[in-house]
Amino acid sequence: MTDDIMSLLATLPKFKGPHLLSLTSGEKPISFGTKIKAELDRRMLVRLQALARERGQDPAEAQLPHFVNHDLRRTVRSRWDKPTV
């Protein structure tokens, strides 16, 4: 994640537990089931297509690289382990 995103996350209200993506005030992590992942993929593809249009490219050629939910966790966790100034 970029430093701007990390700064934004630092301004969010603190939960009771350690989990940022939670439906239980941070006590338990949110579960990204099949429906949620499908919606996330759809929204990301729509955004990629919009970016392609802005660049003057064919939006039909925009592709979302394959990833699994665990990839998101791994990316966030690796960034969280790095101290910020």
MMTF fields as JSON, N, C-alpha, C and O atoms, coordinates in Angstrom:
{
  "mmtfVersion": "1.0.0",
  "mmtfProducer": "UNKNOWN",
  "numBonds": 339,
  "numAtoms": 340,
  "numGroups": 85,
  "numChains": 1,
  "numModels": 1,
  "chainsPerModel": [1],
  "groupsPerChain": [85],
  "chainIdList": ["A"],
  "bondAtomList": [4, 2, 8, 6, 12, 10, 16, 14, 20, 18, 24, 22, 28, 26, 32, 30, 36, 34, 40, 38, 44, 42, 48, 46, 52, 50, 56, 54, 60, 58, 64, 62, 68, 66, 72, 70, 76, 74, 80, 78, 84, 82, 88, 86, 92, 90, 96, 94, 100, 98, 104, 102, 108, 106, 112, 110, 116, 114, 120, 118, 124, 122, 128, 126, 132, 130, 136, 134, 140, 138, 144, 142, 148, 146, 152, 150, 156, 154, 160, 158, 164, 162, 168, 166, 172, 170, 176, 174, 180, 178, 184, 182, 188, 186, 192, 190, 196, 194, 200, 198, 204, 202, 208, 206, 212, 210, 216, 214, 220, 218, 224, 222, 228, 226, 232, 230, 236, 234, 240, 238, 244, 242, 248, 246, 252, 250, 256, 254, 260, 258, 264, 262, 268, 266, 272, 270, 276, 274, 280, 278, 284, 282, 288, 286, 292, 290, 296, 294, 300, 298, 304, 302, 308, 306, 312, 310, 316, 314, 320, 318, 324, 322, 328, 326, 332, 330, 336, 334],
  "bondOrderList": [1, 1, 1, 1, 1, 1, 1, 1, 1, 1, 1, 1, 1, 1, 1, 1, 1, 1, 1, 1, 1, 1, 1, 1, 1, 1, 1, 1, 1, 1, 1, 1, 1, 1, 1, 1, 1, 1, 1, 1, 1, 1, 1, 1, 1, 1, 1, 1, 1, 1, 1, 1, 1, 1, 1, 1, 1, 1, 1, 1, 1, 1, 1, 1, 1, 1, 1, 1, 1, 1, 1, 1, 1, 1, 1, 1, 1, 1, 1, 1, 1, 1, 1, 1],
  "groupList": [{"groupName": "MET", "atomNameList": ["N", "CA", "C", "O"], "elementList": ["N", "C", "C", "O"], "formalChargeList": [0, 0, 0, 0], "bondAtomList": [1, 0, 2, 1, 3, 2], "bondOrderList": [1, 1, 2], "singleLetterCode": "M", "chemCompType": "L-PEPTIDE LINKING"}, {"groupName": "THR", "atomNameList": ["N", "CA", "C", "O"], "elementList": ["N", "C", "C", "O"], "formalChargeList": [0, 0, 0, 0], "bondAtomList": [1, 0, 2, 1, 3, 2], "bondOrderList": [1, 1, 2], "singleLetterCode": "T", "chemCompType": "L-PEPTIDE LINKING"}, {"groupName": "ASP", "atomNameList": ["N", "CA", "C", "O"], "elementList": ["N", "C", "C", "O"], "formalChargeList": [0, 0, 0, 0], "bondAtomList": [1, 0, 2, 1, 3, 2], "bondOrderList": [1, 1, 2], "singleLetterCode": "D", "chemCompType": "L-PEPTIDE LINKING"}, {"groupName": "ILE", "atomNameList": ["N", "CA", "C", "O"], "elementList": ["N", "C", "C", "O"], "formalChargeList": [0, 0, 0, 0], "bondAtomList": [1, 0, 2, 1, 3, 2], "bondOrderList": [1, 1, 2], "singleLetterCode": "I", "chemCompType": "L-PEPTIDE LINKING"}, {"groupName": "SER", "atomNameList": ["N", "CA", "C", "O"], "elementList": ["N", "C", "C", "O"], "formalChargeList": [0, 0, 0, 0], "bondAtomList": [1, 0, 2, 1, 3, 2], "bondOrderList": [1, 1, 2], "singleLetterCode": "S", "chemCompType": "L-PEPTIDE LINKING"}, {"groupName": "LEU", "atomNameList": ["N", "CA", "C", "O"], "elementList": ["N", "C", "C", "O"], "formalChargeList": [0, 0, 0, 0], "bondAtomList": [1, 0, 2, 1, 3, 2], "bondOrderList": [1, 1, 2], "singleLetterCode": "L", "chemCompType": "L-PEPTIDE LINKING"}, {"groupName": "ALA", "atomNameList": ["N", "CA", "C", "O"], "elementList": ["N", "C", "C", "O"], "formalChargeList": [0, 0, 0, 0], "bondAtomList": [1, 0, 2, 1, 3, 2], "bondOrderList": [1, 1, 2], "singleLetterCode": "A", "chemCompType": "L-PEPTIDE LINKING"}, {"groupName": "PRO", "atomNameList": ["N", "CA", "C", "O"], "elementList": ["N", "C", "C", "O"], "formalChargeList": [0, 0, 0, 0], "bondAtomList": [1, 0, 2, 1, 3, 2], "bondOrderList": [1, 1, 2], "singleLetterCode": "P", "chemCompType": "L-PEPTIDE LINKING"}, {"groupName": "LYS", "atomNameList": ["N", "CA", "C", "O"], "elementList": ["N", "C", "C", "O"], "formalChargeList": [0, 0, 0, 0], "bondAtomList": [1, 0, 2, 1, 3, 2], "bondOrderList": [1, 1, 2], "singleLetterCode": "K", "chemCompType": "L-PEPTIDE LINKING"}, {"groupName": "PHE", "atomNameList": ["N", "CA", "C", "O"], "elementList": ["N", "C", "C", "O"], "formalChargeList": [0, 0, 0, 0], "bondAtomList": [1, 0, 2, 1, 3, 2], "bondOrderList": [1, 1, 2], "singleLetterCode": "F", "chemCompType": "L-PEPTIDE LINKING"}, {"groupName": "GLY", "atomNameList": ["N", "CA", "C", "O"], "elementList": ["N", "C", "C", "O"], "formalChargeList": [0, 0, 0, 0], "bondAtomList": [1, 0, 2, 1, 3, 2], "bondOrderList": [1, 1, 2], "singleLetterCode": "G", "chemCompType": "PEPTIDE LINKING"}, {"groupName": "HIS", "atomNameList": ["N", "CA", "C", "O"], "elementList": ["N", "C", "C", "O"], "formalChargeList": [0, 0, 0, 0], "bondAtomList": [1, 0, 2, 1, 3, 2], "bondOrderList": [1, 1, 2], "singleLetterCode": "H", "chemCompType": "L-PEPTIDE LINKING"}, {"groupName": "GLU", "atomNameList": ["N", "CA", "C", "O"], "elementList": ["N", "C", "C", "O"], "formalChargeList": [0, 0, 0, 0], "bondAtomList": [1, 0, 2, 1, 3, 2], "bondOrderList": [1, 1, 2], "singleLetterCode": "E", "chemCompType": "L-PEPTIDE LINKING"}, {"groupName": "ARG", "atomNameList": ["N", "CA", "C", "O"], "elementList": ["N", "C", "C", "O"], "formalChargeList": [0, 0, 0, 0], "bondAtomList": [1, 0, 2, 1, 3, 2], "bondOrderList": [1, 1, 2], "singleLetterCode": "R", "chemCompType": "L-PEPTIDE LINKING"}, {"groupName": "VAL", "atomNameList": ["N", "CA", "C", "O"], "elementList": ["N", "C", "C", "O"], "formalChargeList": [0, 0, 0, 0], "bondAtomList": [1, 0, 2, 1, 3, 2], "bondOrderList": [1, 1, 2], "singleLetterCode": "V", "chemCompType": "L-PEPTIDE LINKING"}, {"groupName": "GLN", "atomNameList": ["N", "CA", "C", "O"], "elementList": ["N", "C", "C", "O"], "formalChargeList": [0, 0, 0, 0], "bondAtomList": [1, 0, 2, 1, 3, 2], "bondOrderList": [1, 1, 2], "singleLetterCode": "Q", "chemCompType": "L-PEPTIDE LINKING"}, {"groupName": "ASN", "atomNameList": ["N", "CA", "C", "O"], "elementList": ["N", "C", "C", "O"], "formalChargeList": [0, 0, 0, 0], "bondAtomList": [1, 0, 2, 1, 3, 2], "bondOrderList": [1, 1, 2], "singleLetterCode": "N", "chemCompType": "L-PEPTIDE LINKING"}, {"groupName": "TRP", "atomNameList": ["N", "CA", "C", "O"], "elementList": ["N", "C", "C", "O"], "formalChargeList": [0, 0, 0, 0], "bondAtomList": [1, 0, 2, 1, 3, 2], "bondOrderList": [1, 1, 2], "singleLetterCode": "W", "chemCompType": "L-PEPTIDE LINKING"}],
  "groupTypeList": [0, 1, 2, 2, 3, 0, 4, 5, 5, 6, 1, 5, 7, 8, 9, 8, 10, 7, 11, 5, 5, 4, 5, 1, 4, 10, 12, 8, 7, 3, 4, 9, 10, 1, 8, 3, 8, 6, 12, 5, 2, 13, 13, 0, 5, 14, 13, 5, 15, 6, 5, 6, 13, 12, 13, 10, 15, 2, 7, 6, 12, 6, 15, 5, 7, 11, 9, 14, 16, 11, 2, 5, 13, 13, 1, 14, 13, 4, 13, 17, 2, 8, 7, 1, 14],
  "groupIdList": [1, 2, 3, 4, 5, 6, 7, 8, 9, 10, 11, 12, 13, 14, 15, 16, 17, 18, 19, 20, 21, 22, 23, 24, 25, 26, 27, 28, 29, 30, 31, 32, 33, 34, 35, 36, 37, 38, 39, 40, 41, 42, 43, 44, 45, 46, 47, 48, 49, 50, 51, 52, 53, 54, 55, 56, 57, 58, 59, 60, 61, 62, 63, 64, 65, 66, 67, 68, 69, 70, 71, 72, 73, 74, 75, 76, 77, 78, 79, 80, 81, 82, 83, 84, 85],
  "secStructList": [7, 7, 2, 2, 2, 2, 2, 2, 2, 2, 6, 1, 7, 7, 7, 1, 1, 1, 7, 1, 1, 7, 1, 1, 6, 6, 1, 1, 7, 7, 7, 7, 7, 2, 2, 2, 2, 2, 2, 2, 2, 2, 2, 2, 2, 2, 2, 2, 2, 2, 2, 2, 2, 2, 6, 6, 7, 7, 4, 4, 4, 7, 7, 7, 7, 7, 7, 7, 2, 2, 2, 2, 2, 2, 2, 2, 2, 2, 2, 2, 6, 1, 7, 7, 7],
  "xCoordList": [0.836, 0.0, 0.88, 2.013, 0.324, 1.08, 1.078, 0.277, 1.988, 2.037, 0.747, 0.315, 0.126, -1.139, -2.235, -3.012, -2.289, -3.296, -3.017, -3.938, -1.753, -1.408, -1.788, -2.257, -1.587, -1.974, -3.482, -3.961, -4.224, -5.682, -6.126, -6.986, -5.548, -5.912, -5.624, -6.358, -4.569, -4.217, -5.271, -5.357, -6.077, -7.094, -8.424, -9.313, -8.558, -9.819, -10.023, -9.051, -11.282, -11.534, -10.963, -10.95, -10.501, -9.925, -11.035, -11.954, -10.931, -11.88, -11.444, -10.338, -12.31, -11.964, -10.902, -10.054, -10.951, -10.008, -9.019, -9.035, -8.155, -7.068, -7.426, -6.594, -8.645, -8.983, -9.637, -10.64, -9.047, -9.58, -10.846, -11.828, -10.829, -11.996, -12.812, -12.52, -13.822, -14.558, -16.01, -16.323, -16.872, -18.275, -18.574, -19.721, -17.527, -17.683, -16.77, -16.144, -16.693, -15.849, -14.399, -13.72, -13.934, -12.536, -12.206, -11.058, -13.194, -12.913, -12.63, -11.792, -13.324, -13.118, -12.956, -13.6, -12.104, -11.957, -13.196, -13.907, -13.442, -14.555, -14.219, -13.055, -15.21, -15.008, -15.353, -16.486, -14.372, -14.601, -15.065, -14.253, -16.35, -16.908, -16.968, -16.525, -17.512, -17.57, -18.319, -17.868, -19.457, -20.242, -19.488, -19.5, -18.836, -18.094, -16.914, -16.654, -16.204, -15.057, -15.526, -14.864, -16.636, -17.164, -17.519, -17.255, -18.106, -18.447, -17.188, -17.123, -16.2, -14.932, -14.278, -13.813, -14.244, -13.69, -14.433, -13.815, -15.759, -16.561, -16.232, -16.021, -16.189, -15.923, -14.506, -14.287, -13.555, -12.179, -12.066, -11.356, -12.759, -12.722, -13.369, -12.864, -14.476, -15.123, -14.145, -14.055, -13.419, -12.444, -11.301, -10.874, -10.802, -9.74, -10.194, -9.426, -11.444, -11.979, -12.089, -11.803, -12.5, -12.588, -11.2, -11.042, -10.208, -8.842, -8.347, -7.674, -8.679, -8.291, -8.918, -8.25, -10.198, -10.88, -10.176, -9.966, -9.813, -9.132, -7.795, -7.368, -7.148, -5.856, -6.022, -5.035, -7.273, -7.533, -7.355, -7.18, -7.398, -7.258, -8.625, -9.618, -8.665, -9.91, -10.248, -9.505, -11.355, -11.7, -11.982, -11.858, -12.359, -12.634, -11.369, -11.443, -10.216, -8.955, -8.455, -7.494, -9.095, -8.687, -8.958, -10.038, -7.976, -8.117, -7.689, -6.75, -8.383, -8.046, -7.19, -7.65, -5.949, -5.12, -5.758, -6.418, -5.558, -6.112, -5.466, -4.247, -6.289, -5.779, -6.802, -7.976, -6.344, -7.233, -7.292, -6.447, -8.273, -8.466, -7.208, -6.898, -6.486, -5.297, -4.235, -3.426, -4.232, -3.29, -3.518, -2.557, -4.759, -5.068, -4.521, -3.906, -4.748, -4.256, -2.739, -2.173, -2.094, -0.629, -0.08, 0.902, -0.709, -0.259, -0.423, 0.498, -1.582, -1.829, -0.888, -0.301, -0.733, 0.108, 1.572, 2.234, 2.071, 3.475, 3.715, 4.781, 2.732, 2.884, 2.751, 3.455, 1.869, 1.669, 2.918, 3.173, 3.678, 4.884, 5.994, 6.961, 5.867, 6.888, 6.533, 5.412, 7.477, 7.167, 6.951, 7.59, 6.045, 5.795, 6.299, 6.386, 6.625, 7.158, 6.063, 6.299],
  "yCoordList": [-1.18, 0.0, 1.241, 1.236, 2.281, 3.529, 4.228, 3.91, 5.18, 5.954, 6.746, 6.938, 7.208, 7.937, 7.05, 7.491, 5.808, 4.881, 4.588, 4.548, 4.384, 4.127, 5.318, 5.134, 6.531, 7.732, 7.784, 8.127, 7.443, 7.409, 6.373, 6.656, 5.182, 4.139, 4.563, 4.196, 5.326, 5.783, 6.72, 6.863, 7.362, 8.299, 7.618, 8.245, 6.347, 5.649, 5.403, 5.267, 5.344, 5.054, 3.69, 2.769, 3.573, 2.315, 1.398, 1.833, 0.127, -0.882, -1.483, -1.223, -2.282, -3.005, -4.057, -4.333, -4.644, -5.705, -5.251, -4.088, -6.153, -5.792, -5.793, -5.43, -6.194, -6.385, -5.141, -4.646, -4.64, -3.449, -3.772, -3.033, -4.864, -5.279, -6.246, -7.441, -5.724, -6.492, -6.032, -4.867, -6.957, -6.628, -6.71, -6.555, -6.957, -7.136, -6.191, -6.599, -4.945, -3.928, -4.363, -4.017, -5.115, -5.505, -6.773, -7.217, -7.374, -8.582, -9.79, -10.628, -9.882, -10.982, -10.386, -9.388, -10.985, -10.469, -10.775, -11.747, -9.934, -10.187, -11.404, -11.641, -12.148, -13.325, -12.951, -12.573, -13.061, -12.758, -14.029, -14.783, -14.259, -15.429, -15.242, -14.224, -16.218, -16.238, -15.04, -14.436, -14.681, -13.553, -12.234, -11.408, -12.041, -10.805, -10.723, -9.663, -11.82, -11.842, -11.558, -10.818, -12.125, -11.89, -10.408, -9.842, -9.788, -8.364, -7.508, -6.526, -7.86, -7.138, -7.226, -6.219, -8.419, -8.598, -7.746, -7.113, -7.734, -6.967, -5.483, -4.82, -4.967, -3.537, -3.16, -2.093, -4.039, -3.761, -3.746, -2.913, -4.658, -4.7, -3.453, -2.904, -3.002, -1.772, -0.599, 0.224, -0.533, 0.549, 0.431, 1.436, -0.779, -0.976, -0.566, 0.02, -0.877, -0.487, 1.029, 1.591, 1.695, 3.159, 3.776, 4.744, 3.223, 3.72, 3.525, 4.397, 2.382, 2.121, 3.164, 3.68, 3.477, 4.503, 5.854, 6.554, 6.214, 7.492, 7.557, 8.632, 6.422, 6.373, 6.231, 6.195, 6.149, 5.997, 4.57, 4.342, 3.61, 2.203, 1.548, 2.096, 0.386, -0.375, -0.977, -1.826, -0.556, -1.082, -2.583, -3.241, -3.128, -4.57, -5.387, -6.572, -4.769, -5.486, -5.451, -6.143, -4.654, -4.577, -5.922, -6.496, -6.401, -7.692, -7.548, -6.82, -8.241, -8.288, -9.523, -10.641, -9.342, -10.515, -11.394, -10.894, -12.689, -13.617, -13.382, -13.248, -13.337, -13.3, -13.97, -14.094, -14.388, -15.007, -14.1, -13.22, -14.311, -13.469, -13.391, -12.338, -14.493, -14.519, -13.543, -13.043, -13.268, -12.296, -10.916, -10.19, -10.552, -9.265, -9.217, -8.231, -10.28, -10.344, -10.247, -9.519, -10.974, -10.986, -9.59, -9.146, -8.91, -7.572, -6.585, -5.829, -6.592, -5.683, -6.002, -5.091, -7.253, -7.649, -7.26, -6.78, -7.465, -7.138, -5.636, -5.213, -4.836, -3.381, -2.961, -2.052, -3.597, -3.24, -3.513, -2.826, -4.505, -4.856, -3.835, -3.857, -2.934, -1.918, -0.673, -0.171, -0.18, 1.032, 2.245, 2.387, 3.11, 4.34, 5.514, 5.441, 6.579, 7.766, 8.779, 9.85],
  "zCoordList": [0.0, 0.0, 0.0, 0.482, -0.548, -0.617, 0.745, 1.624, 0.893, 2.132, 2.34, 3.476, 1.24, 1.362, 1.952, 2.799, 1.502, 2.034, 3.502, 4.317, 3.836, 5.233, 6.114, 7.238, 5.61, 6.366, 6.57, 7.651, 5.524, 5.631, 6.662, 7.497, 6.608, 7.565, 8.999, 9.916, 9.193, 10.538, 11.117, 12.337, 10.265, 10.747, 11.087, 11.663, 10.735, 10.986, 12.475, 13.217, 12.923, 14.335, 14.702, 13.885, 15.921, 16.402, 16.906, 17.599, 16.546, 16.997, 18.328, 18.803, 18.92, 20.145, 19.87, 20.719, 18.673, 18.33, 17.281, 16.876, 16.833, 15.924, 14.438, 13.608, 14.092, 12.681, 12.085, 12.599, 10.982, 10.312, 9.532, 9.607, 8.789, 8.003, 8.855, 8.908, 9.511, 10.502, 10.572, 10.325, 10.907, 11.163, 12.66, 13.079, 13.469, 14.911, 15.689, 16.667, 15.265, 15.915, 16.04, 17.007, 15.07, 15.047, 15.797, 15.779, 16.461, 17.242, 16.346, 16.681, 15.216, 14.276, 12.881, 12.559, 12.05, 10.687, 9.861, 10.117, 8.869, 7.96, 7.106, 6.784, 6.751, 5.911, 4.472, 4.174, 3.589, 2.179, 1.484, 0.948, 1.492, 0.834, -0.673, -1.203, -1.343, -2.797, -3.358, -4.331, -2.762, -3.276, -3.14, -4.052, -2.001, -1.777, -2.738, -3.306, -2.926, -3.849, -5.277, -6.004, -5.68, -7.026, -7.217, -8.278, -6.213, -6.29, -6.307, -7.046, -5.515, -5.517, -6.899, -7.432, -7.47, -8.813, -9.84, -10.696, -9.749, -10.699, -10.6, -11.616, -9.386, -9.192, -9.626, -10.198, -9.352, -9.765, -11.292, -11.854, -11.955, -13.411, -14.007, -14.986, -13.43, -13.892, -13.79, -14.701, -12.683, -12.5, -13.503, -14.071, -13.728, -14.716, -16.115, -16.878, -16.445, -17.749, -17.864, -18.922, -16.788, -16.794, -16.976, -17.72, -16.306, -16.456, -17.886, -18.436, -18.489, -19.878, -20.8, -21.696, -20.587, -21.394, -21.259, -22.249, -20.014, -19.774, -20.516, -20.937, -20.671, -21.372, -22.879, -23.613, -23.344, -24.765, -25.259, -26.456, -24.346, -24.71, -24.787, -24.308, -25.385, -25.502, -24.139, -23.646, -23.52, -22.2, -22.208, -21.175, -23.363, -23.445, -23.233, -22.905, -23.417, -23.232, -21.791, -21.455, -20.937, -19.529, -18.861, -18.999, -18.149, -17.471, -16.022, -15.702, -15.172, -13.757, -13.527, -13.756, -13.076, -12.807, -11.732, -10.821, -11.845, -10.867, -9.5, -9.391, -8.48, -7.116, -6.211, -6.558, -5.069, -4.086, -2.861, -2.694, -2.018, -0.841, 0.011, 0.568, 0.113, 0.952, 0.437, 1.219, -0.871, -1.422, -0.808, -0.548, -0.577, 0.047, 1.466, 1.871, 2.209, 3.583, 3.619, 4.435, 2.744, 2.709, 2.367, 2.963, 1.421, 1.033, 2.18, 2.489, 2.806, 3.922, 5.07, 5.654, 5.4, 6.532, 6.308, 7.228, 5.1, 4.858, 4.989, 5.434, 4.604, 4.732, 6.193, 6.632, 6.952, 8.346, 9.187, 10.176, 8.791, 9.532, 9.386, 10.147, 8.411, 8.191, 9.003, 8.915, 9.786, 10.576, 9.68, 8.638, 10.103, 9.357, 10.18, 11.406, 9.499, 10.19, 10.37, 10.929]
}
